[in-house]
Amino acid sequence: MIDKKELRNEYKRTPRPMGVYKIQNLANGKIFVGGSLNIPGKINSHQFQLKFRCHINKELQRDYDTYGEKNFVYDVLEYLKPNEDISFDYKDDLQTLEELWIEQLNPFGERGYNKKKFTNPLKT
């Protein structure tokens, strides 16, 4: 008989596909670039929010409503390789990878749905 506790622990030890993904509007070419420690879960979250018209990115939501689900594709740009140490914190590596892809694709303004992050010049 399968032990539920052991199954739960095995699930927790199994790394999720993580890395950087993009959402592309085929009608106008605009893209959104994001990173996640659980790409399938994050893409599912985007799809759910867009379908139920509650996405936080209002411009992306507006275009989704205008062009429809069939004009949006979800692709993984790069996976982050799991570390052998199960307690390894991937957040910094993921942020760096995401920043590299954002710099390369420049998904702002006419080209995309990302918003530029505000940096306070007074902070040291």
N, C-alpha and C positions, 0 to 999 in steps of 0.2 A: 504494500500500500504506500502511496506517495504522501510524504510528510509535508503539509501545507507550509509550515514554518521554514523548512529547508527550501521549498520552492520559492518562497518570498525572499529569502536570503540570496538565493542564486540569481533571482531577477535583479536585486539591488546591486549585485557584483558584476552583472553584465553591462558593459559600457554601451551607451546609446550612440548612434551616429551623430557626431558633432562636427561643427565647422561653419562655413559661410555659405549662404544661399541667396538666390535672387528671385524676385517676383517680377515678371516682365509682362507689360501690356503690349500685345502684338499689334493693336490698332494704331498706337502712336509711338511705340518703341521705348517708352519710359520704363525705368526699372526702380525697384527698391532692393537694397542690399542690406542683409542682416546676418547676425551670427547667433548661434544657439548651441547649448550643450545637449540639446535633444532636437535635431532637425525635423524628424517626422512629426513630433509633437508641436513644434513651433509652426510648421507649415499648416498642420491641421487647425491650429488656433487662428491663423490668418484666414484660412478658408471659411471657418465658422463665423468669425467676426464680419467678414465681407458679405457672406450670404445673409446674415441677419442684420446687416446695415448698422453695425456698432463698432467699426474699426476706428482706432484712435487717429489714424492718418486720414484726415478728411479729404485730401486731394485724391489719394488712392481710392477711397470709398466712392467718391463722386465719379471717377473714371470707371470703376467697376460697375456702378449702377448704370452708367451711360453705355458702355461697350459690352457688358455682359461677361459672365463667367468664362465662356468659350474663348475669349480674347486674352486670358491671363494664364501664363504658364509659370511653374515653380521648378527651379533647377538648383542643384547643389554646385557651387563654384569650386569649393575645396573642402575636403574632409580633414579634420584634425585627428592625427593618429593617437590612439589610446596609449597611455603610459602603463608600464607593467605594475607600477605602484598604484593600487586601487584608491589610495587616499590622496593622490596627486590632484592639485587644484589647477584646473585648466583655464580659469577665467582670464588671467593675463595673456596667455598664449592665444586664446580665442579673440580677445580684444585687439591684439596686435595683428592677427590674421585678417580680422574684419576691417581694420583701418587700412591695411595694405590694399585690399580689394576696393574699398571705397575710394582710395586715392587713385587707383588705376582706372576705375570705371566712371568716377565723378558723377554720381547719380543725383545731381542737384538741379533745381530750376527746370529748364526745358528738357533736360536729360533724365530726370528721375523724381522720385518721391521722398528721398532722404532729406532731412533738415540738417543744416550745418549746426554743429554744436557751438554754443557761446563759450568763449574763453575770456575770463575776467583778467584784463591786463594789470589790475591792481594786486592780484594774488601773487604771492611769492612762493 
